[in-house]
Amino acid sequence: MVLQVTNSPFNQEQVELLNRILPSLTDNQRVWLSGYLTALQGATGAAAVPAAAAPAAAPAQAKEVTVLFGSQTGNSNGLAKKLAKKLEAGGSQVTLSSMSDFKPNSLKKVQNLLIVVSTHGEGEPPDNAIAFYEFLHSKRAPKLDGMQFSVLALGDTSYEYFCKTGKDFDARLEELGAKRLTPRVDCDVDFADAAAEWMEQVAGSLNGAAAPAAAGGAPAPAAGAVESEYSRSNPFQAEVLENLNLNGRGSDRETRHVELSLEGSNLQYEAGDSLGVYPENHPRLVDELIEAMGWNAEEPVAVNKNGEQKPLREALLRHYEITVLTKPLLEQVAKLTSNSGIGELLEAGREQELRAYTNGRDLLDLVQDYSLKGIQAGEFVSVLRKMPPRLYSIASSPKAYPDEVHLTVRTVRYEAQGRNRYGVCSVHLSERVQPGDSLPVFVQSNPSFKLPENGDTPIIMIGPGTGVAPFRAFLGEREETGAEGKSWLFYGDQHFATDFLYQVEWQRWLKDGVLTRMDVAFSRDTDEKVYVQHRMLEKSRELYQWLQEGACVYVCGDEKKMAHDVHAALAAILEQEGGLSPEEAVEYLTRMQQQKRYQRDVY
């Protein structure tokens, strides 16, 4: 039935609402409604009668949108999921996929493409974006004349190739004929506000207006799940349960094993995820900076866009980054001073000199080198970056340690330009955090670094130094679940006697069969330095056999050198033991990445 109401107290909007709900009513409800309308007709003289069913107007066709993400640590993945939910709430039909899972030959069918991608290392795509990136930049990429697109690029302005991967995608899509739906947005480490603004622009452009919020707010969590109120923007104050130095007496290194309580937070994590920690700057550096600028430590300054104020010393301790210099920061500071030196350093043609200056220097160096005393504290802090969280691979399984999370953190100390320098978070943990204290933390999901679903699948883990942290979580998880698959760990550090992190636990797992085999490389205990990639090459035949049996390979640790050396070793093993050409070995490893059999958590 369809209601037609004339000369009635109902307006057109109310009539349309009634007609929309009619199909969902039961027969009894319709009888009641008909009686009510008849009574209303008698009272008002209005005609309120069921009319013959008329063809319903065709609903507006939902826009089809494809959201692709390329993510190394999980930030792009999380933002892409948030975007997909927002667009679905606005009525769009959304396909959400990592770039590694997306079939490139279907790209030509996509009408609306939204890309969320980070830049890894020195301007490189994240691992799960490499294949799609290479396809799009190859001659096989199709013309995309009918496509609309927009790109959200994540990066870090302290790196030379800031947001390069996002910029590359943006330029290449335009070259292929696609039209920008909205301009690309490049995000620094404090990406929340810029990402939210981009999402609003995209949703508005797709819908022709601002996207409506989902009824009732965010989508409800799955049945049985309790969603945590804590996140990157609202961290949980986790109590420190333990804080130990894992290195032996006489070691040149200090590695902290930190245990935190998550009790009462409802924060959930899986083996392979990371924990974000908001640290504090070193009090000595803060005090020296305040003294050098002649500021009052108690002067109130803003710490966020809402105008919240804190005393200057507290703001510099907890809210602002003061240990990294970036080109955008120098550009902003140059506007605050009459000293022309910074502006000259920023001139075209002096890029190499600028990189050399910013590398390894901090804010105190800048104010001393360019005599910046005299700038007001409020003005100065307004151009600083917010304190970014530090991400650490979680070293525990939630099944083995419910309501706890463990970290493995190498303490960083060094001297440069005549001053002692400190790793912000590592030295905070080492020197100023005791059991009973609390740390602001959040869980950073990392779907790109996960154990195989089938517990019978063999795994090969390569993690020198603190890169071994997630493999402690992996083996703890496999022990708790009773997984039967073989496991092989390659571990390395400087000295066996002082730097063998978690030695007792590996030995126990070897004895119990949770860990099938372990090969170690202690680089300073031999005449020639030996690293994990050398041990891999020594065991090339057995390692190749494991690969043939379907083993998954995991690499965690230093990206700049170790990860490249390990990748080269894997390729060499495929060539030597499998008889592959260099090109075929590269293709083999690429297929492994696409099949999620080769995963890396490198930094």
C-alpha positions as CSV (number, residue, x, y, z in Angstrom):
1,M,0.0,0.0,0.0
2,V,1.0,3.6,-0.6
3,L,-0.4,6.5,1.3
4,Q,-1.7,9.6,-0.4
5,V,-2.6,12.5,1.9
6,T,-4.3,15.7,0.7
7,N,-5.6,18.6,2.8
8,S,-4.1,17.0,5.9
9,P,-1.9,18.2,8.8
10,F,1.0,16.1,7.3
11,N,3.6,17.9,5.2
12,Q,5.2,16.3,2.2
13,E,8.3,15.2,4.2
14,Q,6.1,13.4,6.7
15,V,4.2,11.6,3.9
16,E,7.4,10.4,2.4
17,L,8.6,9.1,5.7
18,L,5.3,7.2,6.2
19,N,5.7,5.6,2.8
20,R,9.3,4.6,3.5
21,I,8.3,2.7,6.7
22,L,5.2,1.0,5.4
23,P,7.1,-2.0,3.8
24,S,8.6,-2.8,7.2
25,L,5.3,-2.9,9.1
26,T,3.5,-6.1,10.1
27,D,-0.1,-6.7,9.0
28,N,-1.4,-5.8,12.5
29,Q,0.6,-2.6,12.5
30,R,-0.8,-1.7,9.1
31,V,-4.4,-2.3,10.3
32,W,-3.7,-0.1,13.3
33,L,-2.2,2.7,11.1
34,S,-5.1,2.5,8.7
35,G,-7.6,2.9,11.6
36,Y,-5.6,5.8,13.0
37,L,-5.6,7.6,9.7
38,T,-9.3,7.0,9.2
39,A,-10.0,8.5,12.6
40,L,-7.8,11.4,11.8
41,Q,-9.7,11.9,8.5
42,G,-12.9,12.2,10.4
43,A,-11.5,14.7,12.8
44,T,-9.8,16.9,10.3
45,G,-11.8,16.3,7.1
46,A,-8.6,15.3,5.4
47,A,-8.5,12.5,2.9
48,A,-6.2,9.9,4.4
49,V,-6.8,6.7,2.6
50,P,-4.7,3.8,1.2
51,A,-4.4,4.2,-2.5
52,A,-3.4,1.6,-5.1
53,A,0.2,0.7,-5.0
54,A,2.3,2.9,-7.3
55,P,5.7,2.0,-8.6
56,A,8.3,3.0,-6.0
57,A,10.8,5.6,-7.0
58,A,14.2,4.0,-7.9
59,P,16.6,4.6,-5.1
60,A,19.6,6.7,-5.8
61,Q,22.4,4.5,-7.0
62,A,25.2,4.3,-4.3
63,K,28.6,5.6,-5.5
64,E,31.1,2.8,-5.8
65,V,34.4,3.7,-4.2
66,T,37.7,1.7,-4.0
67,V,40.0,2.5,-1.1
68,L,43.5,1.1,-1.4
69,F,46.2,1.4,1.3
70,G,49.9,0.8,1.4
71,S,51.1,0.5,5.0
72,Q,54.3,-0.6,6.8
73,T,53.4,0.0,10.4
74,G,49.6,0.1,10.2
75,N,48.9,3.8,10.2
76,S,47.6,3.9,6.5
77,N,45.6,0.7,7.1
78,G,43.9,2.2,10.2
79,L,43.1,5.5,8.3
80,A,41.8,3.5,5.3
81,K,39.4,1.6,7.5
82,K,38.2,4.8,9.1
83,L,37.6,6.3,5.7
84,A,35.7,3.3,4.5
85,K,33.4,3.4,7.4
86,K,32.8,7.1,6.9
87,L,31.9,6.7,3.2
88,E,29.7,3.7,3.9
89,A,27.8,5.8,6.5
90,G,27.3,8.4,3.7
91,G,25.7,5.8,1.4
92,S,28.7,4.8,-0.7
93,Q,29.5,1.2,-1.7
94,V,33.1,0.8,-0.6
95,T,35.7,-1.8,-1.6
96,L,38.6,-1.7,0.9
97,S,41.9,-3.5,0.1
98,S,45.6,-3.4,0.7
99,M,47.5,-2.8,-2.5
100,S,49.0,-6.2,-2.3
101,D,45.6,-7.9,-2.4
102,F,44.2,-5.7,-5.2
103,K,44.1,-7.2,-8.7
104,P,45.7,-4.6,-11.0
105,N,43.8,-5.8,-14.0
106,S,40.6,-4.6,-12.4
107,L,41.9,-1.0,-12.0
108,K,40.4,0.2,-15.3
109,K,36.9,-0.6,-13.9
110,V,37.4,1.6,-10.9
111,Q,35.5,5.0,-11.1
112,N,36.5,6.5,-7.7
113,L,39.9,5.6,-6.3
114,L,41.1,6.7,-2.9
115,I,44.7,5.9,-1.9
116,V,46.1,6.1,1.6
117,V,49.9,5.3,1.5
118,S,53.0,5.9,3.6
119,T,56.5,6.4,2.5
120,H,59.1,3.9,3.8
121,G,62.8,4.3,4.2
122,E,64.4,6.6,1.8
123,G,61.4,7.4,-0.4
124,E,60.4,3.8,-1.0
125,P,56.8,2.3,-1.1
126,P,55.9,0.1,1.9
127,D,56.2,-3.6,1.3
128,N,52.6,-4.3,0.6
129,A,52.5,-1.5,-2.0
130,I,55.6,-2.4,-4.0
131,A,53.9,-4.7,-6.6
132,F,51.0,-2.2,-7.3
133,Y,53.4,0.7,-7.4
134,E,55.6,-1.0,-10.0
135,F,52.5,-2.0,-12.1
136,L,51.2,1.5,-12.1
137,H,54.5,2.9,-13.2
138,S,55.0,0.2,-15.9
139,K,53.9,0.2,-19.5
140,R,51.2,-2.3,-18.6
141,A,49.3,0.4,-16.7
142,P,46.0,1.2,-18.5
143,K,44.6,4.6,-19.4
144,L,42.3,5.8,-16.6
145,D,40.4,8.6,-18.3
146,G,37.1,7.8,-16.5
147,M,38.5,7.7,-13.0
148,Q,38.4,10.2,-10.2
149,F,41.0,9.9,-7.5
150,S,42.5,11.4,-4.4
151,V,45.7,10.6,-2.4
152,L,46.4,10.8,1.3
153,A,50.2,10.6,1.8
154,L,51.8,9.8,5.1
155,G,55.4,10.7,5.8
156,D,57.9,12.4,8.1
157,T,59.4,15.8,7.3
158,S,62.6,14.9,9.0
159,Y,63.3,12.6,6.0
160,E,64.5,14.0,2.7
161,Y,61.9,12.2,0.5
162,F,58.9,13.3,2.5
163,C,55.7,11.6,1.3
164,K,57.4,10.6,-2.0
165,T,55.3,7.4,-2.5
166,G,52.1,9.4,-2.2
167,K,53.4,12.1,-4.5
168,D,54.4,9.4,-7.1
169,F,51.0,7.8,-7.0
170,D,49.3,11.2,-7.4
171,A,51.4,12.2,-10.4
172,R,51.2,8.9,-12.1
173,L,47.4,8.6,-11.8
174,E,47.2,12.1,-13.4
175,E,49.5,11.0,-16.2
176,L,47.2,8.1,-16.9
177,G,44.3,10.4,-17.4
178,A,42.5,10.2,-14.1
179,K,41.1,13.4,-12.6
180,R,41.6,14.6,-9.0
181,L,38.5,14.4,-6.9
182,T,40.3,16.5,-4.2
183,P,43.9,17.7,-4.0
184,R,46.5,15.3,-2.4
185,V,47.2,15.9,1.3
186,D,50.7,15.2,2.7
187,C,50.8,14.4,6.4
188,D,53.6,14.7,8.8
189,V,54.0,12.3,11.8
190,D,51.1,14.2,13.6
191,F,48.7,13.2,10.9
192,A,45.3,13.1,12.7
193,D,43.9,16.5,11.9
194,A,45.2,16.7,8.3
195,A,43.8,13.1,7.6
196,A,40.4,14.0,9.1
197,E,40.2,17.1,7.0
198,W,41.1,15.2,3.8
199,M,38.4,12.6,4.6
200,E,35.8,15.4,5.0
201,Q,36.8,16.9,1.6
202,V,36.7,13.5,-0.1
203,A,33.3,12.6,1.4
204,G,31.9,16.0,0.5
205,S,33.1,15.8,-3.1
206,L,31.7,12.3,-3.6
207,N,28.3,13.2,-2.1
208,G,28.1,16.7,-3.4
209,A,28.0,17.9,0.2
210,A,29.5,17.1,3.6
211,A,29.1,13.4,4.4
212,P,26.4,12.8,7.1
213,A,27.6,11.2,10.3
214,A,26.5,7.6,10.9
215,A,23.4,7.4,13.1
216,G,24.4,6.8,16.7
217,G,28.1,7.6,16.0
218,A,30.7,5.0,15.2
219,P,29.7,1.5,14.0
220,A,29.0,-0.8,16.9
221,P,31.8,-3.4,17.6
222,A,31.2,-7.0,16.8
223,A,29.1,-9.0,19.2
224,G,31.1,-10.0,22.2
225,A,33.8,-7.4,21.6
226,V,34.4,-4.5,23.9
227,E,35.9,-1.6,22.1
228,S,38.6,0.4,24.0
229,E,38.2,4.1,24.5
230,Y,41.9,4.5,24.2
231,S,43.8,5.3,21.0
232,R,46.6,7.3,19.5
233,S,44.7,10.5,20.3
234,N,43.6,9.3,23.7
235,P,46.4,7.1,25.1
236,F,46.1,4.8,28.1
237,Q,48.2,5.5,31.2
238,A,49.8,2.0,31.5
239,E,51.5,1.1,34.8
240,V,55.1,-0.1,34.6
241,L,55.4,-3.5,36.1
242,E,59.0,-4.2,35.3
243,N,62.0,-2.4,33.8
244,L,65.2,-4.4,33.4
245,N,68.5,-4.2,31.6
246,L,68.9,-7.3,29.5
247,N,72.6,-6.8,28.8
248,G,75.3,-8.3,31.0
249,R,77.9,-6.4,32.9
250,G,80.6,-5.0,30.6
251,S,78.4,-4.7,27.6
252,D,78.7,-1.6,25.4
253,R,74.9,-1.7,25.0
254,E,71.9,-1.2,27.2
255,T,68.6,-2.9,26.3
256,R,65.5,-2.4,28.4
257,H,62.9,-5.1,28.9
258,V,59.8,-3.2,29.9
259,E,56.5,-4.8,31.1
260,L,53.3,-2.7,31.2
261,S,49.9,-3.4,32.6
262,L,46.9,-3.0,30.2
263,E,44.4,-4.0,32.9
264,G,41.2,-2.0,32.7
265,S,42.0,-0.5,29.2
266,N,40.2,-3.0,27.0
267,L,43.1,-2.6,24.6
268,Q,43.5,-5.7,22.4
269,Y,46.6,-6.7,20.4
270,E,48.0,-9.6,18.5
271,A,51.5,-11.0,18.2
272,G,53.1,-8.8,15.5
273,D,51.5,-5.6,16.5
274,S,53.3,-2.5,17.9
275,L,52.9,-0.4,20.9
276,G,52.9,3.4,20.6
277,V,54.6,5.2,23.5
278,Y,54.5,9.0,24.1
279,P,57.8,9.8,25.8
280,E,59.2,12.9,27.5
281,N,62.1,15.0,26.4
282,H,65.2,15.0,28.5
283,P,64.8,17.5,31.3
284,R,68.4,18.7,30.8
285,L,67.8,19.6,27.2
286,V,64.5,21.4,28.1
287,D,66.2,23.5,30.8
288,E,69.1,24.4,28.6
289,L,66.7,25.5,25.8
290,I,64.7,27.7,28.2
291,E,67.9,29.2,29.6
292,A,69.3,29.8,26.1
293,M,66.2,31.7,25.0
294,G,65.8,33.6,28.3
295,W,62.2,32.3,28.8
296,N,60.2,31.9,32.0
297,A,59.7,28.2,32.6
298,E,56.3,28.8,34.2
299,E,54.9,31.0,31.3
300,P,51.6,29.4,30.0
301,V,51.7,28.4,26.4
302,A,49.2,26.6,24.1
303,V,49.6,22.8,23.7
304,N,46.8,22.1,21.2
305,K,44.5,23.8,18.8
306,N,41.7,24.0,21.4
307,G,43.7,26.6,23.3
308,E,44.6,24.4,26.3
309,Q,47.6,25.9,28.1
310,K,50.4,24.4,30.1
311,P,53.5,25.9,31.8
312,L,56.3,26.2,29.2
313,R,58.6,23.7,30.8
314,E,55.8,21.0,30.9
315,A,54.9,21.8,27.3
316,L,58.4,21.3,26.1
317,L,58.9,18.2,28.2
318,R,55.7,16.3,27.1
319,H,54.0,18.0,24.2
320,Y,56.5,19.2,21.6
321,E,59.4,17.7,19.6
322,I,62.7,19.5,20.3
323,T,65.3,17.0,19.2
324,V,64.7,16.9,15.4
325,L,65.2,19.7,12.9
326,T,63.3,19.7,9.6
327,K,63.1,22.0,6.6
328,P,59.5,23.1,7.3
329,L,60.5,23.9,10.9
330,L,63.4,26.1,9.7
331,E,61.1,27.8,7.2
332,Q,58.7,28.7,10.1
333,V,61.5,29.8,12.5
334,A,63.0,32.0,9.7
335,K,59.8,34.1,9.8
336,L,60.2,34.8,13.5
337,T,63.7,36.2,13.4
338,S,65.5,39.1,11.8
339,N,68.6,36.9,11.5
340,S,69.0,36.2,7.8
341,G,71.2,33.2,8.3
342,I,68.4,30.6,8.4
343,G,66.8,32.0,5.3
344,E,70.2,31.9,3.5
345,L,70.5,28.2,4.5
346,L,67.1,27.5,2.9
347,E,68.0,29.1,-0.4
348,A,67.8,27.0,-3.6
349,G,71.1,25.3,-4.4
350,R,72.1,24.8,-0.8
351,E,70.1,21.6,-0.2
352,Q,73.1,19.5,0.6
353,E,74.3,22.0,3.1
354,L,70.8,22.1,4.7
355,R,70.7,18.3,5.0
356,A,74.2,18.3,6.6
357,Y,73.1,20.9,9.1
358,T,69.8,19.3,10.2
359,N,71.2,15.8,10.4
360,G,71.9,15.1,14.1
361,R,71.2,18.6,15.4
362,D,68.4,19.7,17.7
363,L,66.5,22.9,18.6
364,L,69.1,24.0,21.1
365,D,71.8,23.9,18.4
366,L,69.5,26.0,16.2
367,V,68.8,28.7,18.7
368,Q,72.5,28.9,19.7
369,D,73.9,28.8,16.2
370,Y,71.6,31.5,14.9
371,S,71.2,33.7,18.0
372,L,67.4,33.3,18.3
373,K,67.1,34.7,21.8
374,G,64.3,37.3,21.9
375,I,61.6,35.3,20.2
376,Q,58.6,35.0,22.5
377,A,57.9,31.5,23.9
378,G,54.3,31.4,22.7
379,E,55.4,32.3,19.1
380,F,58.2,29.7,19.1
381,V,56.2,26.7,20.4
382,S,53.4,27.5,17.9
383,V,55.7,26.3,15.0
384,L,57.0,23.2,16.7
385,R,55.8,19.7,15.8
386,K,53.7,17.8,18.4
387,M,55.6,15.1,20.2
388,P,55.3,12.0,18.0
389,P,54.8,8.6,19.6
390,R,57.6,6.0,19.3
391,L,56.4,2.6,17.9
392,Y,58.0,-0.6,19.3
393,S,57.4,-4.1,18.1
394,I,55.5,-5.9,21.0
395,A,57.6,-8.6,22.6
396,S,54.8,-10.6,24.2
397,S,51.9,-12.8,23.3
398,P,48.5,-11.7,24.8
399,K,47.7,-15.4,25.3
400,A,50.9,-15.9,27.3
401,Y,50.6,-12.6,29.2
402,P,46.9,-11.5,29.5
403,D,46.5,-7.8,30.3
404,E,50.2,-7.2,29.8
405,V,52.4,-5.9,27.0
406,H,56.2,-6.2,26.9
407,L,58.7,-4.1,25.0
408,T,62.4,-4.5,24.1
409,V,64.1,-1.1,23.7
410,R,67.8,-0.4,22.9
411,T,69.0,2.7,24.7
412,V,70.5,5.4,22.5
413,R,73.3,7.7,23.7
414,Y,76.0,9.4,21.7
415,E,78.0,12.6,21.4
416,A,77.7,15.1,18.5
417,Q,78.8,18.7,18.0
418,G,80.4,18.7,21.5
419,R,77.2,17.7,23.4
420,N,75.8,14.5,24.7
421,R,72.7,13.4,22.8
422,Y,69.9,11.0,23.9
423,G,67.3,8.8,22.2
424,V,64.1,10.5,23.5
425,C,62.1,7.5,24.4
426,S,64.9,5.0,25.1
427,V,66.6,7.2,27.6
428,H,63.3,8.2,29.2
429,L,62.7,4.5,29.8
430,S,66.2,3.9,30.9
431,E,66.8,6.8,33.3
432,R,63.4,8.1,34.5
433,V,60.8,5.3,34.5
434,Q,60.5,3.0,37.4
435,P,58.0,0.2,38.3
436,G,54.8,1.9,39.6
437,D,55.2,4.8,37.2
438,S,52.9,5.1,34.1
439,L,53.4,5.7,30.4
440,P,50.9,7.0,27.8
441,V,50.4,4.1,25.3
442,F,48.2,2.9,22.5
443,V,48.1,-0.3,20.4
444,Q,49.2,0.1,16.7
445,S,47.7,-2.8,14.7
446,N,50.1,-4.2,12.1
447,P,48.2,-6.6,9.8
448,S,51.3,-6.9,7.5
449,F,53.3,-8.8,10.2
450,K,51.2,-11.8,11.4
451,L,51.8,-15.5,12.0
452,P,50.2,-17.8,9.4
453,E,46.7,-18.8,10.2
454,N,47.7,-22.5,9.8
455,G,49.7,-23.4,12.8
456,D,51.4,-26.2,10.8
457,T,53.1,-23.7,8.5
458,P,56.9,-23.5,9.1
459,I,58.2,-20.1,10.0
460,I,61.7,-18.6,9.5
461,M,62.4,-15.6,11.8
462,I,65.4,-13.2,11.2
463,G,65.8,-10.6,14.0
464,P,69.2,-9.3,15.2
465,G,69.3,-7.2,18.3
466,T,66.0,-5.7,19.4
467,G,64.6,-7.0,16.1
468,V,64.0,-10.3,18.0
469,A,61.2,-8.7,20.0
470,P,58.2,-9.9,17.9
471,F,59.6,-13.4,17.6
472,R,59.5,-13.7,21.4
473,A,55.8,-12.9,20.9
474,F,55.4,-15.3,18.0
475,L,56.9,-18.3,19.9
476,G,54.9,-17.4,23.0
477,E,51.8,-17.5,20.9
478,R,52.7,-20.8,19.2
479,E,53.4,-22.3,22.6
480,E,50.0,-21.3,23.9
481,T,48.1,-22.4,20.9
482,G,50.0,-25.7,20.5
483,A,51.0,-25.0,16.9
484,E,52.9,-27.9,15.4
485,G,54.7,-26.0,12.6
486,K,58.5,-25.9,12.5
487,S,60.3,-22.7,13.5
488,W,63.8,-21.4,12.9
489,L,65.3,-18.3,14.4
490,F,68.3,-16.4,13.2
491,Y,69.6,-14.0,15.9
492,G,72.6,-11.8,16.2
493,D,74.3,-9.1,18.3
494,Q,77.8,-8.1,19.4
495,H,78.9,-10.6,22.1
496,F,77.6,-13.9,23.2
497,A,78.5,-13.4,26.9
498,T,76.7,-10.0,27.4
499,D,74.3,-9.4,24.5
500,F,72.3,-12.7,24.1
501,L,68.9,-11.2,24.7
502,Y,66.3,-13.6,26.2
503,Q,68.8,-16.5,26.0
504,V,67.1,-18.6,28.7
505,E,63.7,-18.3,26.9
506,W,65.1,-19.4,23.6
507,Q,66.9,-22.4,25.2
508,R,63.7,-23.4,27.0
509,W,61.7,-23.2,23.7
510,L,64.4,-25.3,21.9
511,K,64.2,-27.9,24.7
512,D,60.4,-28.0,24.6
513,G,60.3,-28.1,20.7
514,V,58.5,-24.8,20.3
515,L,61.6,-23.5,18.6
516,T,62.9,-26.1,16.1
517,R,66.4,-24.6,15.5
518,M,68.3,-21.5,16.1
519,D,71.4,-20.0,14.5
520,V,73.3,-17.1,16.0
521,A,75.9,-14.5,14.9
522,F,77.9,-12.6,17.4
523,S,79.8,-10.1,15.3
524,R,82.5,-9.1,17.8
525,D,83.4,-12.6,19.0
526,T,85.2,-13.6,15.7
527,D,88.1,-12.2,13.8
528,E,85.8,-11.3,10.9
529,K,82.4,-9.8,11.6
530,V,79.7,-12.3,11.1
531,Y,76.0,-11.2,10.8
532,V,72.7,-13.1,10.4
533,Q,72.8,-13.0,6.6
534,H,76.1,-14.9,6.7
535,R,74.5,-17.6,8.8
536,M,71.6,-17.8,6.4
537,L,74.1,-18.3,3.5
538,E,75.9,-21.0,5.5
539,K,72.6,-22.9,5.8
540,S,71.4,-22.2,2.3
541,R,70.4,-25.7,1.4
542,E,68.3,-26.3,4.5
543,L,66.8,-22.8,4.3
544,Y,65.8,-23.4,0.6
545,Q,64.2,-26.7,1.6
546,W,62.1,-24.9,4.2
547,L,61.0,-22.4,1.5
548,Q,60.0,-25.2,-0.8
549,E,57.9,-26.6,2.1
550,G,56.0,-23.3,2.2
551,A,57.7,-21.6,5.1
552,C,56.9,-18.0,5.9
553,V,59.8,-15.6,6.3
554,Y,59.8,-12.8,8.8
555,V,62.4,-10.0,9.1
556,C,62.5,-7.4,11.9
557,G,65.1,-4.7,12.7
558,D,67.2,-2.2,10.9
559,E,65.9,-1.2,7.5
560,K,68.9,0.8,6.2
561,K,71.4,-2.1,6.1
562,M,70.3,-5.3,7.7
563,A,67.0,-5.7,5.9
564,H,68.7,-5.1,2.5
565,D,71.5,-7.6,3.3
566,V,69.0,-10.2,4.4
567,H,66.9,-9.7,1.2
568,A,70.0,-10.1,-0.9
569,A,70.9,-13.3,1.0
570,L,67.5,-14.7,0.3
571,A,67.8,-13.9,-3.4
572,A,71.3,-15.5,-3.5
573,I,70.0,-18.7,-1.8
574,L,67.2,-18.9,-4.4
575,E,69.8,-18.5,-7.2
576,Q,72.3,-20.9,-5.7
577,E,70.0,-23.7,-4.5
578,G,67.0,-23.2,-6.8
579,G,68.9,-22.5,-10.0
580,L,67.0,-19.3,-10.6
581,S,68.3,-16.3,-12.5
582,P,68.6,-13.0,-10.6
583,E,65.4,-11.8,-12.2
584,E,63.6,-15.0,-11.3
585,A,64.8,-14.8,-7.7
586,V,63.4,-11.2,-7.4
587,E,60.1,-12.5,-8.9
588,Y,60.0,-15.4,-6.4
589,L,60.4,-13.0,-3.4
590,T,57.8,-10.7,-4.8
591,R,55.3,-13.6,-5.1
592,M,56.2,-14.5,-1.5
593,Q,55.3,-11.0,-0.4
594,Q,52.0,-11.1,-2.3
595,Q,51.2,-14.4,-0.7
596,K,52.1,-13.0,2.7
597,R,54.9,-15.5,3.1
598,Y,57.6,-12.8,3.3
599,Q,56.8,-10.1,5.8
600,R,59.0,-7.4,7.3
601,D,58.8,-5.1,10.3
602,V,61.8,-2.9,9.6
603,Y,62.6,0.7,10.7
